[in-house]
Amino acid sequence: MKPRTSLMIVIVVAAAALATVGCRQGDDSGPIHASGHIEATEIRLGAKVGGRLLEAPFEEGDEVGEGEVVARLDAIDAEHQLAQVRADAAATDARLRLLLAGTRAEDLRRAEDQLAQAQTELDAARRDFDRLEGLAERGTATEKARDDTATRRDIAERAVAAAKSQLDKLVAGPRRQEIETARAKRAAAEARVAAVEQQITDATVPAPRNGVITRRVAEPGEVLHPGATIAVLTDIARPWLTVWIDEPNLSQVNLGDPVEVRVDGSAQSFTGAVSFISPVAEFTPKNVQTPDERAKLVFRVKISLDNTDGHFKPGMPGDAYFGVAAAGPVR
């Protein structure tokens, strides 16, 4: 074979090989694969008030229903305080009702009798003064006797004025400002009662949703400060898989897209749905990708999962395959 002919054959073979590689690269439209870990909502349960922990009936791993009591603190001090503020509230309420009821008929009659008695004494003092004044003018009575009757008359006049003022006050009843003050005091007392009642209620910690106790932090007998974590409740019924997608592949991922999910230790595949795509890029977490890929900017994606059968557990590694579950569930 001539050298020229051999060279032409080599060139043709090389060109064919390059064309073959280019076609494979262009047809590489397989699913997007990403790895991550299963996560679930964790709620740190604690009481708004402090005190000694009396009860913590659930152990780690126990299932808890919404509303079940997961902890109860000692509230004896608040109960004593509640008795005191309730007594104060009752006193302020009685004071207000007394003012609204107005003056009793017995008090009015007594005031009228006192006024009548004072008026009788004033009339007698005036008659004595008039008589002694005439006698003093004729020289048959001393001036001292006349002055004494004048003093008694003046005292009787002031007594009549005071009795009449007291009767008018009783007839008019309490002033508007007194009633408003009593109402304000009653409202303040009722607010104190409500505050202490809330403290007693806050000493009991109910579960805000269904879940599993995954961590128990405090034990009965411990004295806790307000807000201290007593246990951790995990909602394992609605977990999600968190993965990271690089920018070139992000355009192929949309909210609501079905995703095939696989976890270690199970031959089954599961179907999830994209529920969140982060709008902010970040560096790939070190525990997910290789060192060469950690420098890439990626976007966090959450894949919601149905955990009715309890396959998924928080912290479990998982793999997501985007694009293979579009035809329907693969489970």
C-alpha positions in Angstrom: 0.0 0.0 0.0 1.3 3.4 -0.9 2.1 5.8 2.0 -0.3 8.4 0.6 -3.1 5.9 0.6 -2.3 4.8 4.2 -2.4 8.4 5.4 -5.8 8.9 3.9 -7.2 5.8 5.7 -5.9 7.0 9.1 -7.5 10.5 8.6 -10.9 8.9 7.7 -10.8 6.6 10.7 -9.9 9.5 13.1 -12.7 11.6 11.7 -15.2 8.9 12.1 -14.1 8.3 15.7 -14.5 12.0 16.5 -18.0 12.1 15.0 -19.0 9.1 17.1 -17.8 10.8 20.4 -19.7 14.0 19.6 -22.9 12.2 19.0 -22.7 10.5 22.3 -22.1 13.7 24.1 -25.0 15.4 22.4 -27.3 12.5 23.2 -26.4 12.4 26.8 -29.8 13.4 28.2 -30.0 11.0 31.1 -31.6 11.8 34.5 -30.0 14.4 36.9 -28.6 12.6 39.9 -28.1 14.3 43.2 -27.4 13.1 46.7 -28.4 14.4 50.1 -30.0 13.5 53.4 -33.5 13.0 54.7 -34.7 15.8 57.0 -37.8 16.4 59.0 -39.3 19.2 61.1 -38.0 19.2 64.6 -39.8 21.1 67.4 -38.1 21.8 70.7 -40.7 21.5 73.3 -40.5 23.7 76.4 -42.6 25.6 78.9 -43.1 29.3 78.9 -42.7 29.3 82.7 -39.9 27.9 84.9 -40.2 25.5 87.7 -39.6 21.9 88.8 -40.4 19.3 86.1 -43.1 16.9 87.6 -43.9 14.7 84.6 -42.3 13.7 81.3 -44.3 10.6 80.3 -42.8 9.9 76.9 -39.5 8.3 76.2 -37.3 8.6 73.1 -39.0 6.8 70.2 -42.5 7.1 71.5 -45.2 8.3 69.2 -47.2 11.4 70.4 -50.5 12.6 69.2 -51.4 16.3 68.8 -52.6 17.7 72.1 -51.1 15.0 74.3 -49.2 16.3 77.4 -45.5 15.7 77.0 -44.5 17.6 80.2 -45.9 19.2 83.3 -44.2 21.6 85.6 -44.9 22.3 89.3 -47.4 25.3 89.5 -48.2 25.3 93.2 -46.8 28.9 93.7 -48.9 30.2 90.8 -52.0 28.4 92.3 -51.5 30.2 95.6 -51.0 33.5 93.8 -54.2 32.8 91.8 -56.2 32.5 95.0 -54.9 35.8 96.2 -55.6 37.7 92.9 -59.1 36.1 92.7 -59.9 37.5 96.1 -58.7 40.9 95.1 -60.8 40.7 92.0 -63.9 39.8 94.0 -63.3 42.8 96.3 -63.0 45.2 93.5 -66.1 43.8 91.8 -68.1 44.1 95.1 -67.0 47.7 95.4 -68.2 48.5 91.9 -71.5 46.8 92.4 -72.0 48.8 95.6 -71.4 52.1 93.8 -73.7 51.1 91.0 -76.5 50.2 93.4 -76.6 53.7 94.8 -77.7 54.8 98.3 -79.7 52.5 100.4 -83.1 53.6 101.6 -82.1 53.1 105.2 -79.2 55.5 104.8 -81.5 58.1 103.2 -84.0 57.8 106.1 -81.2 58.1 108.6 -79.9 61.3 106.9 -83.4 62.8 106.8 -83.9 62.1 110.5 -80.5 63.7 111.3 -81.5 66.7 109.2 -84.8 67.0 111.0 -83.2 66.7 114.4 -80.6 69.4 113.5 -83.4 71.6 112.3 -85.4 71.1 115.5 -82.3 72.1 117.6 -81.8 75.1 115.3 -85.4 76.3 115.8 -85.1 75.9 119.6 -81.8 77.8 119.6 -83.3 80.6 117.6 -86.3 81.0 119.9 -84.0 81.1 123.0 -81.8 83.7 121.4 -84.8 85.9 120.4 -86.2 85.6 124.0 -82.9 86.4 125.7 -82.2 89.2 123.4 -85.5 90.9 124.4 -84.8 90.3 128.0 -81.3 91.7 127.7 -82.6 94.9 126.2 -84.9 95.3 129.1 -82.1 94.6 131.5 -83.6 91.3 132.9 -81.0 89.0 131.3 -77.3 89.2 131.2 -75.3 89.7 128.0 -73.4 86.4 128.6 -76.6 84.4 128.6 -77.6 86.1 125.3 -74.2 85.4 123.8 -74.4 81.7 124.8 -77.7 81.3 123.1 -76.3 83.0 120.0 -73.4 80.6 120.0 -75.7 77.6 120.3 -77.8 79.0 117.4 -74.7 79.3 115.2 -73.7 75.8 116.0 -77.2 74.5 115.2 -77.1 76.3 111.9 -73.9 74.7 110.9 -75.2 71.3 112.0 -78.3 71.8 109.8 -76.1 72.7 106.8 -73.9 69.7 107.3 -76.9 67.3 107.6 -78.5 68.8 104.5 -75.2 68.4 102.5 -75.0 64.8 103.6 -78.6 64.2 102.5 -78.0 65.8 99.1 -74.9 63.6 98.6 -76.8 60.5 99.4 -79.6 61.4 97.1 -77.2 62.2 94.3 -75.3 58.9 94.7 -71.7 58.2 93.7 -69.9 60.4 91.2 -69.2 59.2 87.7 -65.5 59.4 88.3 -65.8 57.1 91.3 -67.6 54.5 89.2 -65.1 54.7 86.4 -62.2 54.3 88.9 -63.9 51.2 90.4 -64.4 49.8 86.9 -60.7 50.3 86.1 -59.7 48.6 89.3 -61.9 45.7 88.6 -60.5 45.3 85.1 -56.9 45.4 86.4 -57.8 42.7 89.0 -59.4 40.5 86.3 -56.2 41.0 84.1 -54.1 39.8 87.0 -56.3 36.8 87.4 -56.0 36.0 83.7 -52.2 36.4 83.8 -51.8 33.9 86.7 -54.2 31.5 85.1 -52.1 31.6 81.9 -49.0 30.8 84.0 -50.7 27.7 85.3 -51.8 26.7 81.8 -48.2 27.3 80.5 -46.9 24.9 83.1 -48.4 22.1 81.0 -46.7 21.4 77.6 -48.9 19.7 74.9 -47.7 18.3 71.6 -48.4 20.8 68.9 -48.7 18.1 66.2 -48.3 14.3 65.7 -44.8 13.1 65.8 -42.1 11.0 67.6 -40.0 12.0 70.6 -36.5 11.8 69.1 -34.7 13.4 72.1 -35.5 13.8 75.7 -33.5 16.5 77.3 -34.8 16.9 80.9 -35.9 14.5 83.5 -38.5 14.8 86.3 -37.2 16.6 89.3 -35.0 19.1 87.4 -35.6 22.8 87.9 -35.9 24.4 84.6 -35.8 28.1 83.5 -38.5 29.5 81.2 -38.2 28.2 77.7 -35.8 25.4 78.5 -36.0 22.5 76.1 -37.6 19.4 77.6 -37.9 17.2 74.6 -37.6 17.3 70.8 -40.6 16.2 68.7 -40.0 15.2 65.1 -42.7 15.1 62.5 -41.6 12.0 60.6 -44.8 11.8 58.7 -43.8 14.6 56.4 -40.0 14.4 55.7 -38.1 15.7 52.8 -34.9 15.0 51.0 -32.5 18.0 50.6 -30.1 17.9 47.6 -28.1 20.4 45.6 -28.4 21.0 41.9 -25.7 22.9 39.9 -26.6 25.8 37.8 -26.5 24.1 34.3 -29.1 21.6 35.4 -31.3 23.9 37.5 -33.3 25.0 34.5 -34.5 21.4 34.2 -36.0 21.3 37.7 -39.4 22.8 38.4 -41.6 23.0 41.5 -43.9 20.1 41.6 -41.8 17.8 39.4 -41.9 14.1 40.3 -38.5 12.7 41.5 -37.4 9.2 41.9 -35.8 8.7 45.4 -33.7 5.8 46.6 -32.3 5.2 50.0 -29.6 2.9 51.3 -30.8 -0.5 52.5 -33.9 -0.6 50.4 -34.3 -2.0 46.9 -37.4 0.0 46.4 -37.6 3.3 44.7 -40.0 6.0 45.9 -41.6 9.0 44.3 -41.3 12.5 45.8 -42.1 16.0 44.5 -40.0 19.1 44.3 -41.4 21.5 46.9 -38.7 24.1 47.2 -35.9 25.6 45.0 -33.6 28.0 46.7 -33.2 31.3 44.9 -29.7 31.8 46.3 -26.7 29.9 45.2 -24.3 28.4 47.7 -21.2 26.1 47.8 -21.8 22.4 47.8 -21.8 21.0 51.3 -18.7 18.9 52.1 -20.6 15.8 53.0 -22.4 15.5 49.7 -19.9 15.9 46.8 -16.3 15.1 46.0 -13.6 17.6 46.9 -13.3 18.6 43.2 -17.0 19.5 43.0 -17.1 21.5 46.3 -16.1 24.7 44.6 -19.2 24.6 42.4 -22.1 26.9 43.1 -25.3 24.9 43.6 -28.9 25.5 44.6 -30.6 23.8 47.4 -33.7 21.7 46.4 -36.2 20.1 48.8 -38.1 17.0 47.7 -41.2 16.3 49.7 -41.8 12.6 50.6 -44.7 10.5 51.7 -43.7 8.5 54.8 -46.9 6.6 55.5 -45.0 3.4 55.7 -42.2 4.8 57.7 -39.3 4.1 55.3 -37.7 7.5 55.7 -35.8 8.5 58.8 -34.1 11.8 59.6 -30.4 11.7 58.8 -30.7 8.9 56.3 -28.7 9.4 53.1 -30.7 9.4 49.9 -30.3 9.8 46.1 -32.6 11.7 43.8 -33.1 11.2 40.1 -34.8 14.0 38.3 -36.5 13.2 35.0 -37.2 9.5 35.5 -40.4 9.8 37.4 -42.2 12.1 35.0 -44.2 9.2 33.5 -45.8 8.3 36.9 -45.0 6.7 40.2 -42.2 4.2 40.1 -42.9 2.8 43.5 
